[in-house]
Amino acid sequence: MRYLIKFSYDGTDFIGFQKQPNKRTVQSCIEEAATRVNNDKKVNMVATGRTDKGVHALVQYAHIDIDVDITEYKLKRALNTFLPDDIHIISTKTVNKDFNARYDVKEKTYKYYINTGEYNPITRNYMFQYNHELNIDNMKDCIKVFIGKHDFRAFVTENKEKENCVREIYKATIEEKDNIICITFTGNGFLRYQVRNMVGILIKAGENKINKTDIEKIIESKDRTKSGKTAPAVGLFLTDIKY
């Protein structure tokens, strides 16, 4: 039986999402738990995508195939029993065998948090501690450039020459409250480091070092060397996925 699992995790103490030999990853922990539930028959997980070291997920999905006869509720309970405290299964649901958690995704939303106020050791793993004032108005003006369908090659840290870097961003907003900036991107998919690289250029806009026209030219250039620094992983959350 194929199950769609919905889960969340704190990325702080993982080397990343994707399994790696002898490394603590989100994928390896869930696969190990699912394998135990499956009477020790190996279970492979297919997720909506991968997050990097230090990135968190309030909502993430994956599908797994389980051979034992188990209800959705009992599967959730069993998986959580075998998982560490920094991963939690929110729900499980039976799906058709042809369902694919990666390729059937229609929309993803990421949020990035920046603290422009006093350094906060409590939130250091969950917000980028920039700790200086940023020009929020210029950032709000610049983020509009990303909306729509573009070739985001200039914002992909690692890409092959022939890789398709065209993605569509449906919504891009910036909100600020009590010295906390929240940057939100919703789109049909995101390339590796794309969100963090877009945040990096928006921070540069907040420093009054770049404007909307400059960012338009960077997108058109398809040249990663022109788009500046990658924002730190801390502060980035995968917050919603729609099928």
Salt bridges, closest charged atoms under 4 A:
ASP10 OD1 - HIS56 ND1 3.34
GLU31 OE1 - LYS19 NZ 3.01
GLU31 OE1 - LYS42 NZ 3.33
ASP52 OD1 - ARG192 NE 3.38
ASP52 OD2 - ARG196 NH1 3.65
ASP65 OD1 - ARG2 NE 2.75
ASP65 OD1 - LYS97 NZ 3.56
ASP67 OD2 - LYS41 NZ 2.73
ASP86 OD1 - ARG24 NH2 2.95
ASP151 OD1 - ARG153 NE 3.87
ASP151 OD2 - LYS222 NZ 3.85
GLU158 OE1 - ARG192 NH1 2.99
GLU207 OE1 - LYS209 NZ 3.53
ASP240 OD2 - LYS242 NZ 2.61
